[in-house]
Amino acid sequence: SLSLSLSLSLSISLSHNCLPLLTYCLGVLQLNAGDIADLGVCWNDVFRRIYGFNRWESVYRMQFFTNNMSFKFIYHFHSWNFIINLAGETDCIVPSLVKLIYDIRKFEAGTFTAFNDVYNFYDASRWGRRAAMMSVFAELV
């Protein structure tokens, strides 16, 4: 139907055009729980607007079935990728920066090791990390 194709095209546009712009440099930021919650409401409102949900209705299922995650998971994914990408750099100063960030940066999920434990994943694959996060998100849906 027309509304289904419109919803699908809006979802694809959101994932491929808007999300990369909205999440540019997100992994570098250290957001507190309140900031994550506030940005999560904004992210959920995008889905409410596109799919006609009311403010009190959860959009987690719609996010999951359109291959998206809640903002908290998006933030964790980008933070995790930032650390992993820095750790792989060969520049002489970068490993020192990684150690510094590793020592002082605290994720909502705890330290870097705890971050891996929360999502039950220890591989270096970017898509594997995303799959692990989607698996945890699916349990919430």
Secondary structure, DSSP 8 states (H G I E B T S, - for coil): -HHHHHHHHHHHHIIIIIHHHHTTTGGG----HHHHHHHHHHHHHHHHHHHT--TTS--HHHHHHTT---HHHHHHHHHHHHHHHHHT--SSSHHHHHHHHHHH--BTTBSHHHHHHHHT-----HHHHHHHHHHHHHHH-
